[in-house]
Amino acid sequence: MKKLVFVLLIIIIVSGSGSVVAQTKVAAADIIAQINRGETVTYKNAEITGHLDLTQLANKKLKKFTNEDNDPTTKEYISTVTAPLTFSNCTFSGKVLAYFNPDQGIMYFNNSDKKNETYNTNFDKAVRFENCTFEQETTFKYSQFKEEVSFAGSQFKDEAFFKYTKFEQAPDFSKVKFTDGAVFKYVHFPAGTNFSQAVFTEDADFKYAKFPSKTNFERAQFNGLANFKYADFSDDVKLQGIAFNGAKDFKYTQMGDQRFREVFQRK
């Protein structure tokens, strides 16, 4: 018994003031239930199990019908997260989905097999995924973030999709590690966007992206293809210490004055 008490005391001292350092498991379904109730979601040192599918919330609504050229009519459904989300030092073992297209990745014999539906998620309040680990695919394609959003210090071990994402306030991607591909195609970033010390291990797709004043890429590392084709940078983008260790594409890129062009063209 004395040995057991001693061991428990050591654990308490090491963990600091008796706080639990091991990750608690939380089912993604329980988090969805909180969101559906409109509750603020806050987790620290937790492992989120199962797919966190934000595209099928209780407030899901049909947004519009679209019909371009001769394409079949497409139904677009929008779910909205109405309360703040905060995850600190959490691990997401499943996918994190704020966009879903059931037609993608499926072979069709005729168009009648297609569902022609897309599901998107918007966020009305602040969103923070700080120092988190995403084990599987993360998709925020087409999402709208109306307030502050931070992924600072997080790691994406699978593909991360932010194509067409709309940020009302400058997102924080500082010290983020993208182990697989990262897609930010067509994103118009607000002033003050932060990618400082971010590491892109595989392809980084910023094609057609726009970077206004005070965007920070200081000490960012691009180890795969850095695709900034057609991107547009303002003159005061922070680039000190940026490293391109792989291939890069800056065809048709607008890069401000000559000083910035020299930085991007440097081998």
LUMROLUM-564050 format. One record per residue (C-alpha): residue in three letters; chain; x, y, z. Coordinates in nm, 4 decimals. Layout:
LUMROLUM-564050
+------+-------+----------+----------+----------+
! rest ! kette !     east !    north !       up !
+------+-------+----------+----------+----------+
!  ALA !     A !        X !        Y !        Z !
...
+------+-------+----------+----------+----------+
end
This chain:
LUMROLUM-564050
+------+-------+----------+----------+----------+
! rest ! kette !     east !    north !       up !
+------+-------+----------+----------+----------+
!  MET !     A !   0.0000 !   0.0000 !   0.0000 !
!  LYS !     A !   0.2850 !   0.2407 !   0.0871 !
!  LYS !     A !   0.4453 !   0.1764 !  -0.2518 !
!  LEU !     A !   0.1166 !   0.2498 !  -0.4300 !
!  VAL !     A !   0.0748 !   0.5801 !  -0.2426 !
!  PHE !     A !   0.4329 !   0.6745 !  -0.3265 !
!  VAL !     A !   0.3801 !   0.6033 !  -0.6960 !
!  LEU !     A !   0.0620 !   0.8126 !  -0.6994 !
!  LEU !     A !   0.2447 !   1.1029 !  -0.5348 !
!  ILE !     A !   0.5193 !   1.0869 !  -0.7991 !
!  ILE !     A !   0.2574 !   1.0947 !  -1.0761 !
!  ILE !     A !   0.0924 !   1.3995 !  -0.9210 !
!  ILE !     A !   0.4233 !   1.5841 !  -0.8852 !
!  VAL !     A !   0.5365 !   1.5073 !  -1.2409 !
!  SER !     A !   0.2047 !   1.6034 !  -1.3952 !
!  GLY !     A !   0.2007 !   1.9342 !  -1.2071 !
!  SER !     A !  -0.0533 !   2.0257 !  -0.9393 !
!  GLY !     A !  -0.2322 !   1.6978 !  -0.9858 !
!  SER !     A !  -0.3408 !   1.7699 !  -1.3444 !
!  VAL !     A !  -0.3949 !   1.4720 !  -1.5729 !
!  VAL !     A !  -0.1445 !   1.4590 !  -1.8583 !
!  ALA !     A !  -0.2760 !   1.1489 !  -2.0332 !
!  GLN !     A !  -0.5252 !   1.2102 !  -2.3131 !
!  THR !     A !  -0.8876 !   1.1386 !  -2.2308 !
!  LYS !     A !  -1.0874 !   0.9701 !  -2.5055 !
!  VAL !     A !  -1.3930 !   1.1575 !  -2.6290 !
!  ALA !     A !  -1.6280 !   1.0254 !  -2.8949 !
!  ALA !     A !  -1.6735 !   1.2568 !  -3.1930 !
!  ALA !     A !  -2.0474 !   1.1859 !  -3.1710 !
!  ASP !     A !  -2.0557 !   1.3450 !  -2.8238 !
!  ILE !     A !  -1.8968 !   1.6619 !  -2.9607 !
!  ILE !     A !  -2.1494 !   1.6751 !  -3.2437 !
!  ALA !     A !  -2.4262 !   1.6471 !  -2.9836 !
!  GLN !     A !  -2.2804 !   1.9465 !  -2.7970 !
!  ILE !     A !  -2.2644 !   2.1486 !  -3.1168 !
!  ASN !     A !  -2.6233 !   2.0594 !  -3.2011 !
!  ARG !     A !  -2.7280 !   2.1909 !  -2.8587 !
!  GLY !     A !  -2.5484 !   2.5190 !  -2.9318 !
!  GLU !     A !  -2.2986 !   2.4657 !  -2.6504 !
!  THR !     A !  -1.9453 !   2.6018 !  -2.6387 !
!  VAL !     A !  -1.7023 !   2.3153 !  -2.7051 !
!  THR !     A !  -1.3737 !   2.3123 !  -2.5126 !
!  TYR !     A !  -1.1340 !   2.0183 !  -2.4855 !
!  LYS !     A !  -0.7731 !   1.9924 !  -2.3714 !
!  ASN !     A !  -0.5466 !   1.6869 !  -2.3770 !
!  ALA !     A !  -0.8164 !   1.4712 !  -2.5356 !
!  GLU !     A !  -0.8197 !   1.2041 !  -2.8044 !
!  ILE !     A !  -1.1207 !   1.2519 !  -3.0308 !
!  THR !     A !  -1.2272 !   0.9083 !  -3.1573 !
!  GLY !     A !  -1.4290 !   0.8489 !  -3.4722 !
!  HIS !     A !  -1.4857 !   1.0885 !  -3.7603 !
!  LEU !     A !  -1.5759 !   1.4425 !  -3.6559 !
!  ASP !     A !  -1.8292 !   1.5045 !  -3.9338 !
!  LEU !     A !  -1.9508 !   1.8645 !  -3.9086 !
!  THR !     A !  -2.1466 !   1.8486 !  -4.2343 !
!  GLN !     A !  -2.4565 !   1.6811 !  -4.0926 !
!  LEU !     A !  -2.5566 !   1.9101 !  -3.8075 !
!  ALA !     A !  -2.9147 !   1.9444 !  -3.6878 !
!  ASN !     A !  -2.9405 !   2.2939 !  -3.8423 !
!  LYS !     A !  -2.8398 !   2.1744 !  -4.1896 !
!  LYS !     A !  -3.0229 !   2.3681 !  -4.4602 !
!  LEU !     A !  -3.0512 !   2.3470 !  -4.8357 !
!  LYS !     A !  -2.8762 !   2.6582 !  -4.9636 !
!  LYS !     A !  -2.9450 !   2.6707 !  -5.3330 !
!  PHE !     A !  -2.9725 !   2.4885 !  -5.6600 !
!  THR !     A !  -2.7106 !   2.5396 !  -5.9275 !
!  ASN !     A !  -2.7140 !   2.4429 !  -6.2916 !
!  GLU !     A !  -2.4107 !   2.5289 !  -6.5026 !
!  ASP !     A !  -2.4036 !   2.4456 !  -6.8715 !
!  ASN !     A !  -2.5501 !   2.0984 !  -6.9129 !
!  ASP !     A !  -2.4472 !   1.9711 !  -6.5697 !
!  PRO !     A !  -2.7164 !   1.8105 !  -6.3559 !
!  THR !     A !  -2.8690 !   2.0208 !  -6.0815 !
!  THR !     A !  -2.6621 !   2.0136 !  -5.7623 !
!  LYS !     A !  -2.8016 !   2.0461 !  -5.4125 !
!  GLU !     A !  -2.5806 !   2.2298 !  -5.1619 !
!  TYR !     A !  -2.6450 !   2.1793 !  -4.7904 !
!  ILE !     A !  -2.4978 !   2.4107 !  -4.5257 !
!  SER !     A !  -2.4454 !   2.3257 !  -4.1587 !
!  THR !     A !  -2.3492 !   2.6025 !  -3.9166 !
!  VAL !     A !  -2.1469 !   2.5787 !  -3.5952 !
!  THR !     A !  -2.3000 !   2.8573 !  -3.3856 !
!  ALA !     A !  -2.0802 !   2.8397 !  -3.0727 !
!  PRO !     A !  -1.7020 !   2.8640 !  -3.0205 !
!  LEU !     A !  -1.4827 !   2.5571 !  -3.0693 !
!  THR !     A !  -1.1575 !   2.5195 !  -2.8750 !
!  PHE !     A !  -0.9307 !   2.2166 !  -2.8920 !
!  SER !     A !  -0.5887 !   2.2319 !  -2.7250 !
!  ASN !     A !  -0.3304 !   1.9545 !  -2.7465 !
!  CYS !     A !  -0.5901 !   1.7132 !  -2.8805 !
!  THR !     A !  -0.5519 !   1.4216 !  -3.1196 !
!  PHE !     A !  -0.8156 !   1.3521 !  -3.3849 !
!  SER !     A !  -0.7893 !   0.9842 !  -3.4742 !
!  GLY !     A !  -1.0546 !   1.0032 !  -3.7461 !
!  LYS !     A !  -1.1314 !   1.2474 !  -4.0240 !
!  VAL !     A !  -1.2351 !   1.6051 !  -3.9545 !
!  LEU !     A !  -1.4906 !   1.7021 !  -4.2184 !
!  ALA !     A !  -1.6423 !   2.0429 !  -4.2826 !
!  TYR !     A !  -1.6995 !   1.9543 !  -4.6491 !
!  PHE !     A !  -1.8265 !   1.6351 !  -4.8057 !
!  ASN !     A !  -1.9168 !   1.5360 !  -5.1596 !
!  PRO !     A !  -2.0537 !   1.1801 !  -5.1747 !
!  ASP !     A !  -1.9805 !   1.1647 !  -5.5480 !
!  GLN !     A !  -1.6054 !   1.2034 !  -5.5098 !
!  GLY !     A !  -1.3861 !   0.8981 !  -5.5332 !
!  ILE !     A !  -1.6613 !   0.6784 !  -5.6796 !
!  MET !     A !  -1.6699 !   0.5273 !  -6.0285 !
!  TYR !     A !  -1.9984 !   0.5827 !  -6.2120 !
!  PHE !     A !  -2.1394 !   0.3930 !  -6.5076 !
!  ASN !     A !  -2.3887 !   0.6702 !  -6.5817 !
!  ASN !     A !  -2.4840 !   1.0090 !  -6.4411 !
!  SER !     A !  -2.7984 !   0.8692 !  -6.2824 !
!  ASP !     A !  -2.5793 !   0.7057 !  -6.0174 !
!  LYS !     A !  -2.4595 !   1.0430 !  -5.8897 !
!  LYS !     A !  -2.6157 !   1.2080 !  -5.5871 !
!  ASN !     A !  -2.5219 !   1.5597 !  -5.7083 !
!  GLU !     A !  -2.5066 !   1.6856 !  -5.3516 !
!  THR !     A !  -2.2449 !   1.8717 !  -5.1496 !
!  TYR !     A !  -2.2335 !   1.9358 !  -4.7767 !
!  ASN !     A !  -2.0466 !   2.2370 !  -4.6325 !
!  THR !     A !  -1.9968 !   2.3785 !  -4.2839 !
!  ASN !     A !  -1.9652 !   2.7409 !  -4.1713 !
!  PHE !     A !  -1.8439 !   2.8721 !  -3.8364 !
!  ASP !     A !  -2.0069 !   3.1741 !  -3.6714 !
!  LYS !     A !  -1.7744 !   3.1961 !  -3.3689 !
!  ALA !     A !  -1.4052 !   3.1590 !  -3.2909 !
!  VAL !     A !  -1.2400 !   2.8288 !  -3.3848 !
!  ARG !     A !  -0.9160 !   2.7053 !  -3.2301 !
!  PHE !     A !  -0.7320 !   2.3811 !  -3.3015 !
!  GLU !     A !  -0.4031 !   2.4614 !  -3.1281 !
!  ASN !     A !  -0.1170 !   2.2124 !  -3.0832 !
!  CYS !     A !  -0.3465 !   1.9394 !  -3.2133 !
!  THR !     A !  -0.2702 !   1.6327 !  -3.4240 !
!  PHE !     A !  -0.4896 !   1.5306 !  -3.7169 !
!  GLU !     A !  -0.4242 !   1.1666 !  -3.7992 !
!  GLN !     A !  -0.6478 !   1.1490 !  -4.1067 !
!  GLU !     A !  -0.7827 !   1.3774 !  -4.3785 !
!  THR !     A !  -0.8941 !   1.7240 !  -4.2729 !
!  THR !     A !  -1.1313 !   1.9164 !  -4.4997 !
!  PHE !     A !  -1.2508 !   2.2757 !  -4.4603 !
!  LYS !     A !  -1.3144 !   2.3298 !  -4.8301 !
!  TYR !     A !  -1.5612 !   2.6169 !  -4.8935 !
!  SER !     A !  -1.6026 !   2.6798 !  -4.5184 !
!  GLN !     A !  -1.6589 !   3.0337 !  -4.3918 !
!  PHE !     A !  -1.4943 !   3.1417 !  -4.0663 !
!  LYS !     A !  -1.6596 !   3.4603 !  -3.9405 !
!  GLU !     A !  -1.4374 !   3.5126 !  -3.6355 !
!  GLU !     A !  -1.0796 !   3.4298 !  -3.5407 !
!  VAL !     A !  -0.9377 !   3.0906 !  -3.6327 !
!  SER !     A !  -0.6137 !   2.9284 !  -3.5219 !
!  PHE !     A !  -0.4384 !   2.6020 !  -3.6060 !
!  ALA !     A !  -0.1117 !   2.7198 !  -3.4472 !
!  GLY !     A !   0.1343 !   2.4468 !  -3.3579 !
!  SER !     A !  -0.0799 !   2.1674 !  -3.5003 !
!  GLN !     A !   0.0224 !   1.8760 !  -3.7210 !
!  PHE !     A !  -0.1677 !   1.7415 !  -4.0209 !
!  LYS !     A !  -0.0503 !   1.3865 !  -4.0897 !
!  ASP !     A !  -0.2854 !   1.3386 !  -4.3859 !
!  GLU !     A !  -0.4052 !   1.5780 !  -4.6540 !
!  ALA !     A !  -0.5374 !   1.9155 !  -4.5403 !
!  PHE !     A !  -0.7903 !   2.0864 !  -4.7674 !
!  PHE !     A !  -0.8658 !   2.4579 !  -4.7368 !
!  LYS !     A !  -0.9572 !   2.5187 !  -5.1011 !
!  TYR !     A !  -1.1957 !   2.8161 !  -5.1420 !
!  THR !     A !  -1.2072 !   2.8640 !  -4.7646 !
!  LYS !     A !  -1.3186 !   3.2117 !  -4.6581 !
!  PHE !     A !  -1.1529 !   3.3733 !  -4.3563 !
!  GLU !     A !  -1.3124 !   3.6930 !  -4.2254 !
!  GLN !     A !  -1.0207 !   3.7384 !  -3.9836 !
!  ALA !     A !  -0.6552 !   3.6500 !  -4.0319 !
!  PRO !     A !  -0.5963 !   3.2792 !  -3.9653 !
!  ASP !     A !  -0.2997 !   3.1590 !  -3.7615 !
!  PHE !     A !  -0.1084 !   2.8669 !  -3.9144 !
!  SER !     A !   0.2190 !   2.9447 !  -3.7371 !
!  LYS !     A !   0.4417 !   2.6443 !  -3.6577 !
!  VAL !     A !   0.1976 !   2.4085 !  -3.8291 !
!  LYS !     A !   0.3438 !   2.0895 !  -3.9786 !
!  PHE !     A !   0.1824 !   1.9597 !  -4.2955 !
!  THR !     A !   0.3136 !   1.6053 !  -4.3347 !
!  ASP !     A !   0.1022 !   1.5373 !  -4.6443 !
!  GLY !     A !  -0.0344 !   1.7725 !  -4.9086 !
!  ALA !     A !  -0.1780 !   2.1118 !  -4.8099 !
!  VAL !     A !  -0.4303 !   2.2808 !  -5.0402 !
!  PHE !     A !  -0.5091 !   2.6532 !  -5.0054 !
!  LYS !     A !  -0.6049 !   2.7085 !  -5.3668 !
!  TYR !     A !  -0.8190 !   3.0177 !  -5.4417 !
!  VAL !     A !  -0.8073 !   3.1440 !  -5.0811 !
!  HIS !     A !  -0.8075 !   3.5239 !  -5.0381 !
!  PHE !     A !  -0.6287 !   3.5637 !  -4.7071 !
!  PRO !     A !  -0.7032 !   3.8626 !  -4.4801 !
!  ALA !     A !  -0.4259 !   4.1006 !  -4.3736 !
!  GLY !     A !  -0.2110 !   3.9588 !  -4.0945 !
!  THR !     A !  -0.2339 !   3.5922 !  -4.1963 !
!  ASN !     A !   0.0394 !   3.3954 !  -4.0205 !
!  PHE !     A !   0.2319 !   3.1013 !  -4.1708 !
!  SER !     A !   0.5559 !   3.1750 !  -3.9850 !
!  GLN !     A !   0.7678 !   2.8632 !  -3.9141 !
!  ALA !     A !   0.5141 !   2.6418 !  -4.0907 !
!  VAL !     A !   0.6621 !   2.3267 !  -4.2476 !
!  PHE !     A !   0.5244 !   2.1816 !  -4.5712 !
!  THR !     A !   0.6699 !   1.8335 !  -4.6182 !
!  GLU !     A !   0.4832 !   1.7489 !  -4.9386 !
!  ASP !     A !   0.3120 !   1.9680 !  -5.2016 !
!  ALA !     A !   0.1788 !   2.3061 !  -5.0911 !
!  ASP !     A !  -0.0876 !   2.4354 !  -5.3295 !
!  PHE !     A !  -0.1440 !   2.8120 !  -5.3048 !
!  LYS !     A !  -0.2420 !   2.8515 !  -5.6676 !
!  TYR !     A !  -0.4562 !   3.1645 !  -5.7285 !
!  ALA !     A !  -0.4288 !   3.2619 !  -5.3600 !
!  LYS !     A !  -0.4110 !   3.6294 !  -5.2596 !
!  PHE !     A !  -0.1917 !   3.7568 !  -4.9775 !
!  PRO !     A !  -0.2584 !   4.1168 !  -4.8678 !
!  SER !     A !  -0.0517 !   4.3266 !  -4.6294 !
!  LYS !     A !   0.1373 !   4.1850 !  -4.3318 !
!  THR !     A !   0.1111 !   3.8193 !  -4.4325 !
!  ASN !     A !   0.3865 !   3.6346 !  -4.2453 !
!  PHE !     A !   0.5900 !   3.3519 !  -4.4032 !
!  GLU !     A !   0.9036 !   3.4073 !  -4.1940 !
!  ARG !     A !   1.1111 !   3.0873 !  -4.1554 !
!  ALA !     A !   0.8486 !   2.8771 !  -4.3318 !
!  GLN !     A !   0.9881 !   2.5653 !  -4.5024 !
!  PHE !     A !   0.8663 !   2.4206 !  -4.8298 !
!  ASN !     A !   1.0202 !   2.0763 !  -4.8766 !
!  GLY !     A !   0.7913 !   1.9593 !  -5.1591 !
!  LEU !     A !   0.6449 !   2.1498 !  -5.4533 !
!  ALA !     A !   0.5637 !   2.5084 !  -5.3577 !
!  ASN !     A !   0.2912 !   2.5990 !  -5.6048 !
!  PHE !     A !   0.2179 !   2.9730 !  -5.6044 !
!  LYS !     A !   0.1157 !   2.9923 !  -5.9699 !
!  TYR !     A !  -0.1106 !   3.2952 !  -6.0308 !
!  ALA !     A !  -0.0832 !   3.3951 !  -5.6624 !
!  ASP !     A !  -0.0776 !   3.7636 !  -5.5676 !
!  PHE !     A !   0.1466 !   3.9029 !  -5.2913 !
!  SER !     A !   0.1510 !   4.2554 !  -5.1489 !
!  ASP !     A !   0.4780 !   4.4424 !  -5.1067 !
!  ASP !     A !   0.4988 !   4.4012 !  -4.7290 !
!  VAL !     A !   0.4723 !   4.0221 !  -4.7002 !
!  LYS !     A !   0.7214 !   3.8992 !  -4.4383 !
!  LEU !     A !   0.9603 !   3.6478 !  -4.5973 !
!  GLN !     A !   1.2730 !   3.6561 !  -4.3821 !
!  GLY !     A !   1.4266 !   3.3090 !  -4.3529 !
!  ILE !     A !   1.1784 !   3.1389 !  -4.5864 !
!  ALA !     A !   1.3214 !   2.8187 !  -4.7393 !
!  PHE !     A !   1.2325 !   2.6418 !  -5.0636 !
!  ASN !     A !   1.3955 !   2.2990 !  -5.0498 !
!  GLY !     A !   1.1897 !   2.1390 !  -5.3255 !
!  ALA !     A !   1.0470 !   2.2391 !  -5.6604 !
!  LYS !     A !   0.8563 !   2.5659 !  -5.6924 !
!  ASP !     A !   0.6208 !   2.7227 !  -5.9414 !
!  PHE !     A !   0.5782 !   3.1010 !  -5.9492 !
!  LYS !     A !   0.4529 !   3.1299 !  -6.3048 !
!  TYR !     A !   0.2346 !   3.4419 !  -6.3440 !
!  THR !     A !   0.2750 !   3.5167 !  -5.9724 !
!  GLN !     A !   0.2443 !   3.8817 !  -5.8704 !
!  MET !     A !   0.5175 !   3.9424 !  -5.6149 !
!  GLY !     A !   0.5278 !   4.3130 !  -5.5456 !
!  ASP !     A !   0.8572 !   4.4930 !  -5.5841 !
!  GLN !     A !   1.1885 !   4.3489 !  -5.7017 !
!  ARG !     A !   1.3054 !   4.2675 !  -5.3493 !
!  PHE !     A !   1.0293 !   4.0113 !  -5.3039 !
!  ARG !     A !   1.0746 !   3.8674 !  -5.6506 !
!  GLU !     A !   1.4394 !   3.8009 !  -5.5689 !
!  VAL !     A !   1.3425 !   3.6156 !  -5.2519 !
!  PHE !     A !   1.1063 !   3.3803 !  -5.4364 !
!  GLN !     A !   1.3390 !   3.3238 !  -5.7291 !
!  ARG !     A !   1.6367 !   3.2453 !  -5.5088 !
!  LYS !     A !   1.7628 !   2.8876 !  -5.5361 !
+------+-------+----------+----------+----------+
end
